Amino acid sequence: MTDRAVRRRRRALYLFFFLNGIAMSSWITRTPDVRDRLGVSTGQMGLVLFGLSVGSMAGILCSGRFVSRFGTRPVTAFGTLFVVASVVVVGGGSALGSAPLVTAGLCLFGVGVGSGEVAINVDGADVERITGRAVLPTLHGCFSLGTVIGGLAGMAATAAAFPAHWHLLAVAAVTAAIFGYAIGAVPAGTGVRAAAPASKSRRPAGPQVWKDRRLLMIGAIVLAMALAEGAANDWLPLLMVDGHGLDAAVGSLVFVGFAAAMTLGRFGGAFFLSRHSRATVVRASAVSGAIGLCLVIFSDNAVVAAAAVLFWGLGASLGFPVALSAAGDSGPDETARVSLVATIGYIAFLVGPPTLGFLGDHYGLRPAMLVVLAFVATAVLAAPAAGTRVTARGTSGTGRGTDTAGADVPDPPALRS
């Protein structure tokens, strides 16, 4: 592969992650409008969001097998097309006031992102092997950047009272155009051979990893930080509207601030990981997230609560990926270890939306976030399990320590957080 082809392939991977970020933040910023169109309660909205969690889990569980059989290009293509289609379905459900249709669209979105991003990460790891440069951190940074751009567009559409279904249809057209431009740069066959030995090694190691106490502690960190990130993605605009009395446009702006803090944390993560241990980075992330959550929950000043979201975003940006990196380095068979820890993390995405929705329906969204705060506090205590020092591989820029500054995924078969 020529240098020009490699550069085009790398840009295409950046665009795929950017595309997913735009699509996700576009419907997140419109959740207050969609909720009002559907006429559902907070608890019922939690069940609608549960469709996303189910779809994400299904996509993650099936993606490794599909990549190993067909390669990254077709899985990336179908996953991205699912994302584009899901935005149309969610918009249609909003226009028709159909909660089942919106739930189906979010499920489709979860399947597309869960499967497609695994394939993109496998392809990104292959580009790293070819170029000898870190690609995965920037990939995940582009996802967060996409959430900022999509969030700003959603905020503007909300402020202009632009109907959510027309907004989402426009987003679908933009993402479809990005897909059409980028897919041609992804070569066929990547990942087909890489997944086979990993699946063989997973069978004997699977039962033993459950007995590793340190790995289970790392799983607790991932569970907590996944809940911190997922709670913001699912509920932050509604939390600011219902819990702090902001209008929908300002609530969308607060989510943009969260996404910007996530972007800053992921792009800047390599700097801190090259100078501090993983345990220190995880502890600092958890403390930052806990401070932000405390202010959002307990402060009655809407300005203070909105500013505190920046601490929440910075805290959520690195805890999950750094913990996954630690899981891979915690013992033999990193694929089985990271798979186990990532599955634990996805429990948070699976049960978080309906649980917080149920609590929010009965007690309010602000008190419901006490559950998230409690889990993040446990991550502070569990942080030593992430490791005392960054390994030499991480500081060299060619190993896992550098990759996971912004990447949620190890070597193939990968799993995205």
TIVEXKOL-560165 format. One record per residue (C-alpha): x, y, z. Coordinates in steps of 0.05 Angstrom, whole numbers. Layout:
N
((X; Y; Z)),
...
This chain:
417
((0; 0; 0)),
((28; 68; -21)),
((38; 125; 28)),
((-18; 164; -6)),
((-66; 105; 1)),
((-48; 98; 75)),
((-61; 172; 88)),
((-128; 168; 52)),
((-146; 106; 92)),
((-128; 141; 157)),
((-170; 202; 139)),
((-228; 156; 122)),
((-225; 123; 191)),
((-225; 192; 224)),
((-286; 210; 183)),
((-324; 147; 204)),
((-313; 162; 278)),
((-331; 236; 266)),
((-394; 213; 230)),
((-416; 170; 289)),
((-404; 228; 337)),
((-446; 275; 296)),
((-503; 225; 291)),
((-503; 210; 365)),
((-502; 281; 391)),
((-554; 303; 340)),
((-609; 261; 371)),
((-583; 270; 442)),
((-591; 346; 437)),
((-662; 336; 412)),
((-684; 288; 468)),
((-726; 342; 503)),
((-763; 356; 439)),
((-770; 282; 422)),
((-795; 268; 493)),
((-848; 322; 486)),
((-869; 297; 417)),
((-877; 227; 444)),
((-914; 251; 505)),
((-879; 202; 551)),
((-856; 208; 623)),
((-784; 206; 646)),
((-790; 133; 664)),
((-820; 116; 597)),
((-765; 155; 562)),
((-715; 110; 599)),
((-748; 50; 566)),
((-742; 84; 499)),
((-668; 95; 510)),
((-662; 23; 531)),
((-667; 6; 457)),
((-600; 38; 446)),
((-568; -4; 501)),
((-596; -69; 474)),
((-573; -52; 404)),
((-503; -33; 427)),
((-495; -98; 465)),
((-519; -139; 405)),
((-472; -102; 359)),
((-412; -112; 405)),
((-425; -186; 416)),
((-433; -201; 341)),
((-381; -156; 311)),
((-318; -196; 327)),
((-345; -257; 291)),
((-367; -217; 231)),
((-300; -181; 225)),
((-262; -247; 230)),
((-305; -277; 174)),
((-317; -219; 127)),
((-264; -167; 144)),
((-270; -96; 168)),
((-295; -63; 104)),
((-364; -96; 98)),
((-376; -92; 173)),
((-357; -18; 173)),
((-402; -6; 113)),
((-463; -42; 141)),
((-453; -13; 211)),
((-449; 58; 184)),
((-509; 48; 139)),
((-548; 25; 201)),
((-527; 89; 236)),
((-551; 132; 177)),
((-617; 93; 173)),
((-627; 97; 248)),
((-626; 174; 247)),
((-681; 172; 195)),
((-722; 123; 236)),
((-715; 164; 300)),
((-735; 226; 262)),
((-795; 190; 233)),
((-815; 164; 301)),
((-811; 235; 328)),
((-854; 263; 272)),
((-907; 208; 282)),
((-903; 212; 358)),
((-888; 137; 359)),
((-846; 114; 419)),
((-838; 43; 391)),
((-810; 71; 326)),
((-760; 116; 363)),
((-740; 56; 406)),
((-729; 15; 343)),
((-687; 71; 313)),
((-643; 75; 374)),
((-635; 0; 374)),
((-613; 3; 302)),
((-565; 59; 320)),
((-535; 17; 375)),
((-525; -43; 329)),
((-492; 1; 277)),
((-445; 37; 324)),
((-429; -25; 365)),
((-410; -67; 304)),
((-382; -13; 259)),
((-335; 18; 309)),
((-304; -49; 326)),
((-287; -57; 253)),
((-260; 14; 249)),
((-216; 1; 310)),
((-188; -63; 279)),
((-173; -24; 216)),
((-141; 32; 256)),
((-96; -19; 292)),
((-74; -44; 223)),
((-56; 27; 202)),
((-15; 35; 265)),
((24; -28; 247)),
((37; -1; 177)),
((56; 70; 197)),
((87; 59; 266)),
((46; 117; 293)),
((-12; 120; 342)),
((-78; 126; 307)),
((-129; 100; 357)),
((-125; 160; 405)),
((-141; 208; 349)),
((-197; 163; 324)),
((-234; 168; 390)),
((-218; 242; 394)),
((-252; 251; 327)),
((-314; 216; 355)),
((-316; 266; 412)),
((-303; 324; 363)),
((-362; 299; 323)),
((-406; 302; 384)),
((-386; 375; 394)),
((-402; 394; 322)),
((-467; 355; 322)),
((-485; 384; 390)),
((-474; 455; 366)),
((-518; 442; 306)),
((-571; 411; 351)),
((-569; 470; 398)),
((-578; 518; 340)),
((-636; 477; 312)),
((-669; 475; 381)),
((-660; 550; 390)),
((-692; 563; 322)),
((-749; 516; 339)),
((-731; 475; 278)),
((-771; 410; 279)),
((-730; 351; 305)),
((-750; 305; 249)),
((-727; 353; 194)),
((-663; 365; 233)),
((-649; 290; 238)),
((-665; 279; 165)),
((-613; 332; 147)),
((-562; 298; 192)),
((-577; 232; 157)),
((-562; 265; 89)),
((-496; 294; 114)),
((-473; 228; 146)),
((-492; 190; 83)),
((-449; 236; 42)),
((-390; 227; 89)),
((-399; 151; 85)),
((-400; 153; 9)),
((-335; 192; 7)),
((-298; 151; 59)),
((-316; 78; 47)),
((-275; 72; -17)),
((-210; 84; 21)),
((-220; 23; 66)),
((-186; -39; 37)),
((-218; -108; 36)),
((-193; -167; 77)),
((-167; -131; 139)),
((-182; -169; 203)),
((-201; -236; 171)),
((-138; -272; 193)),
((-126; -232; 257)),
((-190; -254; 292)),
((-180; -329; 285)),
((-123; -340; 334)),
((-156; -293; 384)),
((-219; -334; 384)),
((-180; -398; 397)),
((-142; -367; 455)),
((-204; -340; 487)),
((-235; -408; 503)),
((-184; -435; 553)),
((-172; -367; 586)),
((-244; -346; 594)),
((-261; -384; 658)),
((-197; -363; 693)),
((-203; -288; 683)),
((-266; -287; 727)),
((-222; -310; 785)),
((-172; -252; 778)),
((-188; -204; 835)),
((-149; -147; 805)),
((-185; -155; 739)),
((-252; -152; 774)),
((-230; -88; 808)),
((-213; -59; 740)),
((-282; -82; 717)),
((-312; -41; 774)),
((-275; 20; 749)),
((-301; 9; 679)),
((-372; -1; 704)),
((-369; 64; 743)),
((-339; 106; 688)),
((-384; 77; 634)),
((-444; 96; 677)),
((-416; 166; 684)),
((-408; 175; 609)),
((-473; 139; 591)),
((-514; 179; 641)),
((-492; 244; 609)),
((-504; 218; 538)),
((-574; 194; 556)),
((-599; 245; 605)),
((-558; 309; 608)),
((-602; 355; 565)),
((-664; 331; 602)),
((-628; 337; 669)),
((-612; 410; 656)),
((-683; 424; 630)),
((-723; 387; 683)),
((-673; 391; 741)),
((-647; 462; 734)),
((-702; 498; 695)),
((-661; 514; 633)),
((-695; 518; 565)),
((-682; 464; 514)),
((-631; 504; 474)),
((-588; 519; 535)),
((-594; 447; 557)),
((-565; 427; 489)),
((-509; 477; 499)),
((-492; 445; 566)),
((-486; 377; 531)),
((-440; 410; 480)),
((-396; 432; 538)),
((-394; 360; 564)),
((-375; 335; 495)),
((-321; 388; 488)),
((-292; 368; 556)),
((-292; 295; 533)),
((-256; 315; 469)),
((-203; 355; 507)),
((-192; 298; 555)),
((-183; 246; 501)),
((-138; 287; 456)),
((-96; 308; 516)),
((-95; 240; 550)),
((-29; 217; 521)),
((6; 276; 553)),
((-16; 255; 623)),
((-6; 180; 612)),
((66; 192; 590)),
((80; 227; 656)),
((36; 192; 708)),
((14; 122; 724)),
((-52; 94; 701)),
((-76; 91; 773)),
((-62; 166; 782)),
((-99; 183; 717)),
((-159; 139; 736)),
((-162; 169; 806)),
((-158; 240; 780)),
((-211; 225; 728)),
((-258; 196; 780)),
((-247; 254; 827)),
((-261; 304; 771)),
((-324; 266; 752)),
((-347; 263; 825)),
((-337; 338; 835)),
((-377; 353; 772)),
((-434; 306; 792)),
((-436; 335; 863)),
((-445; 405; 837)),
((-497; 385; 786)),
((-537; 347; 838)),
((-532; 392; 898)),
((-524; 462; 871)),
((-587; 502; 859)),
((-549; 552; 817)),
((-560; 533; 744)),
((-496; 569; 722)),
((-454; 531; 772)),
((-487; 465; 752)),
((-475; 479; 678)),
((-401; 496; 690)),
((-394; 433; 733)),
((-411; 391; 672)),
((-341; 407; 646)),
((-311; 370; 706)),
((-359; 313; 694)),
((-337; 309; 621)),
((-263; 311; 636)),
((-272; 257; 688)),
((-311; 212; 642)),
((-262; 219; 583)),
((-204; 175; 605)),
((-228; 129; 661)),
((-259; 77; 616)),
((-204; 72; 562)),
((-147; 74; 612)),
((-180; 19; 653)),
((-188; -23; 590)),
((-114; -14; 576)),
((-98; -37; 646)),
((-142; -98; 636)),
((-102; -118; 575)),
((-37; -113; 614)),
((-63; -148; 677)),
((-43; -219; 655)),
((-40; -268; 598)),
((-91; -269; 541)),
((-108; -195; 536)),
((-166; -208; 488)),
((-205; -249; 540)),
((-189; -199; 595)),
((-210; -137; 556)),
((-272; -174; 530)),
((-292; -190; 601)),
((-281; -119; 627)),
((-315; -87; 567)),
((-375; -132; 577)),
((-378; -109; 650)),
((-376; -38; 625)),
((-433; -50; 576)),
((-476; -72; 634)),
((-477; 1; 654)),
((-500; 22; 584)),
((-552; -34; 586)),
((-585; -22; 654)),
((-567; 52; 664)),
((-620; 86; 621)),
((-682; 50; 648)),
((-656; 51; 720)),
((-642; 125; 720)),
((-708; 137; 683)),
((-747; 98; 736)),
((-713; 136; 792)),
((-721; 202; 756)),
((-795; 189; 747)),
((-804; 178; 822)),
((-753; 224; 854)),
((-728; 271; 799)),
((-667; 266; 753)),
((-622; 304; 801)),
((-631; 255; 859)),
((-627; 197; 809)),
((-556; 219; 792)),
((-535; 201; 863)),
((-530; 129; 838)),
((-479; 151; 786)),
((-441; 191; 839)),
((-437; 130; 885)),
((-407; 88; 829)),
((-356; 141; 810)),
((-335; 146; 883)),
((-320; 71; 882)),
((-275; 83; 822)),
((-232; 129; 865)),
((-222; 73; 915)),
((-210; 20; 861)),
((-160; 63; 821)),
((-97; 26; 847)),
((-119; -35; 808)),
((-105; 2; 743)),
((-30; -3; 756)),
((25; 36; 790)),
((67; 54; 730)),
((58; 62; 655)),
((96; 7; 621)),
((155; 19; 575)),
((113; -1; 517)),
((64; 55; 533)),
((118; 108; 536)),
((150; 86; 471)),
((88; 105; 432)),
((80; 37; 400)),
((44; -2; 454)),
((-21; -2; 492)),
((-4; 54; 540)),
((-3; 107; 486)),
((-59; 77; 445)),
((-109; 79; 500)),
((-103; 153; 516)),
((-163; 162; 473)),
((-177; 92; 448)),
((-225; 45; 482)),
((-201; -15; 444)),
((-141; -62; 447)),
((-111; -101; 390)),
((-161; -139; 346)),
((-213; -164; 357)),
((-229; -96; 388)),
((-284; -73; 434)),
((-306; -1; 438)),
((-329; 31; 501)),
